[in-house]
Amino acid sequence: MSQTQYLKMLEKEIQKINKIIDLKILRGEDYSRDARNHKLLLKKVRFHSRRPFLGISFLGYGFF
């Protein structure tokens, strides 16, 4: 599975959990477990989609 496919899968899971959380809020039910899962999925998305510092890769450059 490529990284883009993985990120798309995570996004779908996040959207699904968002819908579940919204329904639970409307019904007045506890949604703490779903919120925790949502938070973990967001961390995974942020980790896998972050870019190198300043958006520049310094590999291969020699600084004297």
C-alpha positions as a printed Julia matrix, in Angstrom:
64×3 Matrix{Float64}:
   0.0    0.0    0.0
   1.45   3.34  -1.0
   1.58   6.3    1.33
  -1.12   8.17  -0.6
  -3.45   5.16  -0.41
  -2.75   4.88   3.31
  -3.54   8.56   3.85
  -6.77   8.24   1.87
  -7.79   5.25   3.98
  -7.08   7.24   7.16
  -9.14  10.15   5.85
 -12.09   7.84   5.18
 -11.82   6.42   8.69
 -11.72   9.93  10.15
 -14.85  10.91   8.21
 -16.64   7.76   9.4
 -15.73   8.44  13.02
 -16.81  12.08  12.64
 -20.27  10.94  11.57
 -20.5    8.54  14.51
 -19.4   11.26  16.95
 -21.94  13.71  15.5
 -24.77  11.21  15.93
 -23.71  10.43  19.5
 -23.6   14.15  20.35
 -27.11  14.62  18.97
 -28.38  11.65  20.99
 -26.57  12.81  24.14
 -24.42   9.67  24.35
 -20.82   9.36  25.51
 -18.34   9.63  22.63
 -15.02   9.67  24.49
 -13.76   6.39  22.99
 -14.54   7.59  19.47
 -12.87  10.93  20.17
  -9.73   9.09  21.29
  -9.69   7.04  18.08
 -10.22  10.22  16.06
  -7.27  11.86  17.79
  -5.0    8.87  17.1
  -5.96   8.83  13.41
  -5.22  12.56  13.14
  -1.78  11.98  14.66
  -1.09   9.29  12.07
  -2.15  11.58   9.23
   0.02  14.41  10.51
   3.0   12.11  11.0
   2.84  10.63   7.51
   2.08  13.86   5.68
   4.69  16.12   7.27
   7.35  17.63   5.09
  11.04  18.13   5.7
  12.09  21.18   7.68
  11.47  24.32   5.59
  10.23  22.08   2.81
  13.8   21.58   1.61
  15.8   18.41   1.61
  19.47  19.09   2.31
  20.65  15.63   1.35
  23.35  15.74  -1.27
  24.38  19.33  -0.56
  27.8   20.02   0.88
  28.08  23.06   3.12
  31.58  24.39   3.74
